[in-house]
Amino acid sequence: MDAAGYPIPGQTTVYDTSASIDLENAPLDGGFLAKTLILSIDPFLRGKMRKPEKKSYSAEFKIGEPLYSYGVARVLRSETPDVKVASTLLAILFVPFSEYAIYPPTVLPSLTVVDKRPDLELRTYVGAAGMPGQTAYSGWKEHADPKPVCVSFSFISGALKEILKQNDVVFVTTGAGPVGSFVIQLAKQAGCKVIASAGSEDKVAFMKSIGADVAFNYKTTDTREVLQKEGPIDIYWDHVGGEILDAVIEYSAENARLINLSMAVGKCLHLHGILVFRIFHKHAKAFWDEIPPKLASGEIKFREEVTKGLDKAGDVILAVQKGTNTGKAIVVVAEE
Amino acid sequence: MDAAGYPIPGQTTVYDTSASIDLENAPLDGGFLAKTLILSIDPFLRGKMRKPEKKSYSAEFKIGEPLYSYGVARVLRSETPDVKVASTLLAILFVPFSEYAIYPPTVLPSLTVVDKRPDLELRTYVGAAGMPGQTAYSGWKEHADPKPVCVSFSFISGALKEILKQNDVVFVTTGAGPVGSFVIQLAKQAGCKVIASAGSEDKVAFMKSIGADVAFNYKTTDTREVLQKEGPIDIYWDHVGGEILDAVIEYSAENARLINLSMAVGKCLHLHGILVFRIFHKHAKAFWDEIPPKLASGEIKFREEVTKGLDKAGDVILAVQKGTNTGKAIVVVAEE
């Protein structure tokens, strides 16, 4: 890696022509031999270029061994029952960066047999029809929950008001990339307003061409100003984390969904902020049916610290803020 | 507030006996007059003791006006159709810190008519049967998704392995408080292993008495060491944020659920980390049915940057890491 942390072609990533393989006779040990046709180059490869001490959700590359990524290969010989010769094309996680490779039969769960359409190129099965497209699609379907037009009721200044909300507002970072550009289009199809950022004018033009309502170059435009003007944000597709994530949190709507692909949450974590008065209505009937009887019977235990007299309220407030109370702090102002 | 940010009873929180009210004749203007019986003292009151410039999900207290909180009051007179005199007991958000108060009719949506059980004290309706209990219950039901015993399949070293997972592991901070102690008991009832922390030996003893499997004093025991030994954490009930939240993220299991009550997410935000290979299976059929035809027809657009030759792979890897590519980076190693 150079001083900036980038690989150096020919030095840290080497094209090595020294290995050879006997395509007719190399032993397969129950596996299969395939010819590499397509390799996908993705940002996640950087995460695998690391010291083995550093843990992650995916294994590190081993020094001296071929890199590997998503790819498409054609099977030349096979001893694996479910992997057929010649006609079978496979999108495999992970294909080694070599012209040919022998795969063990245990690789089976990680490969998809491509049902190639005549109107799509094979290479698209590692792109829009492959991992990046699948990431955008399944992340969006799983968590975005887009609401194009909705009526909501809010309690404002002591009265229930009906609010017509026009569109969910979506913000997509790295919006010109394979994942981000897919998300922009899913969001537009769902009727949302889409804000998208990327790092060049060419990328901004591309984001506009695929439907982004507001597209900007984050290197020349302040993200916070855009969010303040065009937000609040209901759905955020986060490729970057850090300060931009902080800004989105500041300019997000209540109940916003933030979908994060950064390394920090490489464990599929789900972080939910809760406010009881926003969600209790969904659970109120079950609560009133289940909980008071359990409190009365002692099945659920609780502690109360009762203080009598409104004049003691200031002392109790202080105790709660210092955490010196040892039960739910309650002031009894008057007996019935 | 004193130098440490605590209120000073008698100075910043004042018991004021100067006001008076004519209980028989004070005009109600369509509202109702009620006698305050119970007041709840909660940590959230601190958030309302702030300068009006600072925005939050709940309004700030006004200098010179009575504080208010959750409470129970008995109705003495009423001009509000749905609020009945005498027999009606109400848990109201928000009851002013005064012996009597006139409530406008617009307060109606924020009050719960308590169907008081003879075997529960009225005060418990602001505690375990009130906001703290409701917070624990609805946050847990909404987001915890506890799995006491489950069989999962994981792809380990190239083979699908069946893993019997004994219990979800739950970590609760502020575990002796009204919300945390409720969560500990919900988690135990769901069959989980529960780790709980609090700030005194008395609180540790209480947490053990209500079922916590591992209870510790965070002032004398290092949280990180406990999590490393007793984790990984599947469900985290976060009252504290900051370094402890960072530690939990480090020692959490995949797909962990983090339920956060800190001010930072006072907007009910939902942050989801995603890894495509953990969720795609749920959406695979829909993806393969819907997406390839849309890619072929041009309804969903995509850009590809194709490089031919395995010997160029190192250059493409560098371009992707620098972000200079303008389409999905693909290396074509061989034509079919």
Contacts between the chains, C-beta under 8 A, distances in Angstrom:
chain1	res1	chain2	res2	distance
A	6	B	318	5.9
A	6	B	321	5.6
A	6	B	322	6.6
A	7	B	314	6.8
A	7	B	317	5.8
A	7	B	318	5.8
A	7	B	321	7.0
A	8	B	318	7.9
A	9	B	314	3.4
A	9	B	315	5.1
A	9	B	317	7.6
A	9	B	318	5.8
A	10	B	314	6.5
A	13	B	313	7.0
A	13	B	314	3.6
A	13	B	317	5.9
A	13	B	318	7.8
A	14	B	314	7.3
A	15	B	310	6.9
A	15	B	311	4.4
A	15	B	313	7.2
A	15	B	314	6.6
A	35	B	334	6.1
A	36	B	310	7.6
A	36	B	333	4.5
A	36	B	334	6.6
A	37	B	332	7.1
A	37	B	333	6.0
A	37	B	334	5.3
A	37	B	335	7.4
A	37	B	336	6.3
A	38	B	330	6.2
A	38	B	331	7.2
A	38	B	332	6.0
A	38	B	333	6.7
A	39	B	310	7.5
A	39	B	313	6.6
A	39	B	330	7.2
A	39	B	331	4.3
A	39	B	333	5.9
A	40	B	328	7.8
A	40	B	329	7.5
A	40	B	330	6.1
A	40	B	331	7.9
A	41	B	313	7.1
A	41	B	316	4.6
A	41	B	317	5.6
A	41	B	319	7.9
A	41	B	320	5.0
A	41	B	329	4.0
A	41	B	330	7.0
A	41	B	331	6.1
A	42	B	320	6.8
A	42	B	329	7.4
A	43	B	320	6.0
A	43	B	321	6.9
A	45	B	317	6.2
A	45	B	320	7.5
A	46	B	321	5.4
A	57	B	254	7.5
A	57	B	275	6.2
A	67	B	313	7.4
A	67	B	317	7.8
A	71	B	333	7.9
A	74	B	336	6.4
A	93	B	277	7.3
A	97	B	310	6.5
A	97	B	313	5.6
A	98	B	310	7.5
A	99	B	310	6.4
A	99	B	333	6.3
A	99	B	334	6.8
A	104	B	158	6.2
A	106	B	157	7.6
A	106	B	158	3.6
A	106	B	159	4.5
A	107	B	158	5.9
A	109	B	155	5.6
A	109	B	159	7.7
A	109	B	160	5.0
A	110	B	155	6.6
A	110	B	158	7.8
A	115	B	288	7.7
A	117	B	292	5.6
A	117	B	293	7.9
A	117	B	296	5.9
A	119	B	296	4.1
A	120	B	292	6.1
A	120	B	295	6.1
A	120	B	296	5.3
A	121	B	304	7.9
A	122	B	336	7.2
A	123	B	304	6.4
A	123	B	306	6.4
A	123	B	330	4.7
A	123	B	332	6.4
A	124	B	295	6.4
A	124	B	302	7.3
A	124	B	304	7.1
A	126	B	328	7.7
A	126	B	330	6.2
A	127	B	302	6.2
A	127	B	304	5.7
A	127	B	328	3.9
A	127	B	330	6.3
A	128	B	291	7.5
A	128	B	295	5.2
A	128	B	300	6.8
A	128	B	302	3.9
A	128	B	328	7.1
A	129	B	291	6.3
A	129	B	292	5.4
A	129	B	295	5.9
A	131	B	276	6.0
A	132	B	328	6.3
A	133	B	287	7.6
A	133	B	291	6.2
A	133	B	295	7.8
A	133	B	302	7.7
A	134	B	276	5.3
A	134	B	280	5.0
A	134	B	283	7.8
A	134	B	284	7.9
A	134	B	287	6.1
A	135	B	274	7.2
A	135	B	276	4.1
A	135	B	280	7.9
A	137	B	283	6.1
A	137	B	286	8.0
A	137	B	287	5.1
A	137	B	291	6.4
A	138	B	274	7.4
A	138	B	276	6.1
A	138	B	279	4.8
A	138	B	280	4.7
A	138	B	282	6.9
A	138	B	283	4.2
A	138	B	287	7.1
A	139	B	272	7.7
A	139	B	274	4.4
A	139	B	276	7.4
A	139	B	279	7.2
A	141	B	283	5.1
A	141	B	286	7.2
A	142	B	272	7.3
A	142	B	274	6.9
A	142	B	279	5.4
A	142	B	282	7.1
A	142	B	283	7.2
A	143	B	270	7.3
A	143	B	272	4.4
A	143	B	274	7.1
A	155	B	109	5.5
A	155	B	110	6.8
A	157	B	106	7.5
A	158	B	104	6.3
A	158	B	106	3.3
A	158	B	107	6.1
A	158	B	110	7.9
A	159	B	106	4.9
A	159	B	109	7.9
A	160	B	109	5.4
A	176	B	303	7.9
A	176	B	326	7.3
A	177	B	328	8.0
A	178	B	302	6.9
A	178	B	327	7.7
A	178	B	328	4.1
A	181	B	301	7.4
A	181	B	302	6.6
A	181	B	303	7.2
A	182	B	300	7.0
A	182	B	302	7.2
A	185	B	300	5.2
A	185	B	301	6.9
A	199	B	323	6.3
A	202	B	326	6.0
A	203	B	326	7.0
A	206	B	303	6.8
A	206	B	326	7.5
A	209	B	301	7.5
A	210	B	301	5.1
A	249	B	264	7.1
A	249	B	265	7.5
A	249	B	267	7.8
A	249	B	269	6.5
A	252	B	267	6.0
A	252	B	269	6.0
A	253	B	267	7.2
A	254	B	57	7.7
A	254	B	267	4.7
A	254	B	268	5.3
A	255	B	267	7.4
A	255	B	268	4.7
A	255	B	269	7.6
A	255	B	270	7.4
A	256	B	267	6.7
A	256	B	268	7.9
A	256	B	269	5.2
A	256	B	270	7.1
A	257	B	269	7.9
A	257	B	270	5.0
A	257	B	272	7.0
A	258	B	269	6.1
A	258	B	270	6.7
A	258	B	271	4.3
A	258	B	272	7.0
A	259	B	272	5.3
A	259	B	274	6.2
A	260	B	271	5.9
A	260	B	272	6.6
A	260	B	273	5.1
A	260	B	274	7.3
A	261	B	273	7.6
A	261	B	274	6.3
A	262	B	273	8.0
A	264	B	249	7.0
A	264	B	273	7.7
A	265	B	249	7.5
A	265	B	271	7.4
A	265	B	272	7.9
A	265	B	273	2.7
A	266	B	273	6.8
A	266	B	275	6.7
A	267	B	249	7.8
A	267	B	252	6.0
A	267	B	253	7.1
A	267	B	254	4.7
A	267	B	255	7.3
A	267	B	256	6.6
A	267	B	273	6.4
A	267	B	275	7.9
A	268	B	254	5.3
A	268	B	255	4.7
A	268	B	256	7.9
A	268	B	272	7.8
A	268	B	273	5.1
A	268	B	274	6.3
A	268	B	275	5.3
A	268	B	278	5.2
A	268	B	279	7.6
A	269	B	249	6.5
A	269	B	252	6.0
A	269	B	255	7.6
A	269	B	256	5.2
A	269	B	257	7.9
A	269	B	258	6.1
A	269	B	271	7.7
A	269	B	272	7.8
A	269	B	273	4.6
A	270	B	143	7.3
A	270	B	255	7.4
A	270	B	256	7.1
A	270	B	257	5.0
A	270	B	258	6.7
A	270	B	270	7.3
A	270	B	271	7.3
A	270	B	272	5.2
A	270	B	273	7.3
A	271	B	258	4.3
A	271	B	260	5.9
A	271	B	265	7.4
A	271	B	269	7.8
A	271	B	270	7.3
A	271	B	271	4.1
A	271	B	272	7.8
A	272	B	139	7.7
A	272	B	142	7.3
A	272	B	143	4.5
A	272	B	257	7.1
A	272	B	258	7.0
A	272	B	259	5.3
A	272	B	260	6.5
A	272	B	265	7.9
A	272	B	268	7.7
A	272	B	269	7.8
A	272	B	270	5.3
A	272	B	271	7.8
A	273	B	260	5.1
A	273	B	261	7.5
A	273	B	262	7.9
A	273	B	264	7.6
A	273	B	265	2.7
A	273	B	266	6.8
A	273	B	267	6.4
A	273	B	268	5.1
A	273	B	269	4.7
A	273	B	270	7.3
A	274	B	135	7.1
A	274	B	138	7.4
A	274	B	139	4.4
A	274	B	142	7.0
A	274	B	143	7.1
A	274	B	259	6.2
A	274	B	260	7.3
A	274	B	261	6.3
A	274	B	268	6.3
A	275	B	57	6.3
A	275	B	266	6.8
A	275	B	267	8.0
A	275	B	268	5.3
A	276	B	131	6.0
A	276	B	134	5.3
A	276	B	135	4.1
A	276	B	138	6.1
A	276	B	139	7.4
A	277	B	93	7.3
A	278	B	268	5.2
A	279	B	138	4.9
A	279	B	139	7.3
A	279	B	142	5.4
A	279	B	268	7.5
A	280	B	134	5.0
A	280	B	135	7.9
A	280	B	138	4.7
A	282	B	138	7.0
A	282	B	142	7.1
A	283	B	134	7.8
A	283	B	137	6.1
A	283	B	138	4.2
A	283	B	141	5.1
A	283	B	142	7.1
A	284	B	134	7.9
A	286	B	137	8.0
A	286	B	141	7.2
A	287	B	133	7.6
A	287	B	134	6.1
A	287	B	137	5.1
A	287	B	138	7.1
A	288	B	115	7.7
A	291	B	128	7.5
A	291	B	129	6.3
A	291	B	133	6.2
A	291	B	137	6.4
A	292	B	117	5.5
A	292	B	120	6.1
A	292	B	129	5.4
A	293	B	117	7.9
A	295	B	120	6.1
A	295	B	124	6.4
A	295	B	128	5.2
A	295	B	129	5.9
A	295	B	133	7.8
A	296	B	117	5.9
A	296	B	119	4.0
A	296	B	120	5.3
A	300	B	128	6.9
A	300	B	182	7.0
A	300	B	185	5.2
A	301	B	181	7.4
A	301	B	185	6.9
A	301	B	209	7.6
A	301	B	210	5.2
A	302	B	124	7.4
A	302	B	127	6.2
A	302	B	128	3.9
A	302	B	133	7.7
A	302	B	178	6.9
A	302	B	181	6.6
A	302	B	182	7.2
A	303	B	176	8.0
A	303	B	181	7.3
A	303	B	206	6.8
A	304	B	121	7.9
A	304	B	123	6.4
A	304	B	124	7.1
A	304	B	127	5.7
A	306	B	123	6.4
A	310	B	15	6.9
A	310	B	36	7.6
A	310	B	39	7.5
A	310	B	97	6.5
A	310	B	98	7.5
A	310	B	99	6.4
A	311	B	15	4.4
A	313	B	13	7.0
A	313	B	15	7.2
A	313	B	39	6.6
A	313	B	41	7.1
A	313	B	67	7.4
A	313	B	97	5.5
A	314	B	7	6.9
A	314	B	9	3.3
A	314	B	10	6.5
A	314	B	13	3.6
A	314	B	14	7.3
A	314	B	15	6.5
A	315	B	9	5.1
A	316	B	41	4.6
A	317	B	7	5.9
A	317	B	9	7.6
A	317	B	13	5.8
A	317	B	41	5.6
A	317	B	45	6.1
A	317	B	67	7.8
A	318	B	6	5.9
A	318	B	7	5.8
A	318	B	8	7.9
A	318	B	9	5.7
A	318	B	13	7.7
A	319	B	41	7.9
A	320	B	41	5.0
A	320	B	42	6.8
A	320	B	43	6.0
A	320	B	45	7.5
A	321	B	6	5.6
A	321	B	7	7.0
A	321	B	43	7.0
A	321	B	45	8.0
A	321	B	46	5.4
A	322	B	6	6.6
A	323	B	199	6.2
A	326	B	176	7.3
A	326	B	202	6.0
A	326	B	203	7.0
A	326	B	206	7.5
A	327	B	178	7.7
A	328	B	40	7.7
A	328	B	126	7.8
A	328	B	127	3.9
A	328	B	128	7.1
A	328	B	132	6.3
A	328	B	177	7.9
A	328	B	178	4.1
A	329	B	40	7.5
A	329	B	41	4.0
A	329	B	42	7.4
A	330	B	38	6.2
A	330	B	39	7.2
A	330	B	40	6.1
A	330	B	41	6.9
A	330	B	123	4.7
A	330	B	126	6.2
A	330	B	127	6.4
A	331	B	38	7.2
A	331	B	39	4.3
A	331	B	40	7.9
A	331	B	41	6.2
A	332	B	37	7.1
A	332	B	38	6.0
A	332	B	123	6.4
A	333	B	36	4.6
A	333	B	37	6.0
A	333	B	38	6.7
A	333	B	39	5.9
A	333	B	71	7.9
A	333	B	99	6.3
A	334	B	35	6.1
A	334	B	36	6.6
A	334	B	37	5.3
A	334	B	99	6.8
A	335	B	37	7.4
A	336	B	37	6.3
A	336	B	74	6.4
A	336	B	122	7.2
